[in-house]
Structures are given as structure tokens and as C-alpha cells.
């Protein structure tokens, strides 16, 4: 049982890392192309919860 809990926690951490890396890559790409605007930032904020976590990060907690 403890092993399964650790696996779930690790999977959640991996998901969160990938989630943030994807957001950063999008921002960097749009910024490099000169196309980053307020709408992009609002879209990113919509993806994040009030604590800066992905909205579905609560899955498995």
C-alpha cells in the first residue's frame, strides 16, 4: 500500500513538472515570435489554481 502511494505521488510530481515545462515553452515561443500578449497571460492564469498549481493537481491527493 505504501509503495502505491509513493508511485502516485511521484506520478503527480512528474505531471506537474511536465505541465509547467509546457507552459514555459509556450510563453518562450510566443515571446520569441513577438506574439505574447495579455490574452496569453490570462489563458495561463486560467490554467492555474489560486496557489499556482494546475487545476487538476488535486487528482490523487
C-alpha positions in Angstrom: 0.0 0.0 0.0 2.8 2.4 0.9 4.5 1.7 -2.4 1.4 2.5 -4.4 1.1 5.8 -2.5 4.7 6.7 -3.4 4.1 5.8 -7.0 1.0 8.1 -7.1 2.9 10.9 -5.5 5.8 10.5 -8.0 3.4 10.4 -10.9 1.7 13.6 -9.6 5.1 15.3 -9.3 6.1 14.2 -12.9 2.8 15.6 -14.2 3.3 18.9 -12.5 6.8 19.3 -13.8 5.7 18.5 -17.4 2.7 20.9 -17.0 4.9 23.8 -16.0 7.5 23.0 -18.7 4.8 23.1 -21.3 3.6 26.5 -20.1 7.1 27.9 -20.1 7.8 26.6 -23.6 4.6 28.2 -24.9 5.5 31.5 -23.3 9.1 31.4 -24.6 8.0 30.5 -28.1 5.3 33.2 -28.3 7.7 35.8 -26.8 10.5 34.9 -29.3 8.0 35.3 -32.1 6.8 38.7 -30.7 3.3 37.4 -30.3 2.9 37.2 -26.5 0.1 39.3 -25.2 -2.3 39.8 -22.3 -4.7 37.1 -23.7 -1.9 34.5 -23.4 -1.2 35.5 -19.8 -4.9 35.3 -19.0 -5.1 31.9 -20.5 -2.2 30.7 -18.4 -3.8 32.1 -15.3 -7.0 30.2 -16.1 -5.0 27.0 -16.2 -3.6 27.6 -12.7 -5.4 27.4 -9.4 -5.1 30.2 -6.8 -2.0 28.6 -5.4 -0.2 28.4 -8.8 -1.0 24.7 -9.2 -2.5 23.0 -12.2 -6.3 22.9 -11.6 -6.3 19.1 -11.8 -3.3 18.6 -9.5 -5.7 17.6 -6.8 -6.3 14.3 -8.5 -4.9 11.5 -6.3 -4.3 13.7 -3.3 
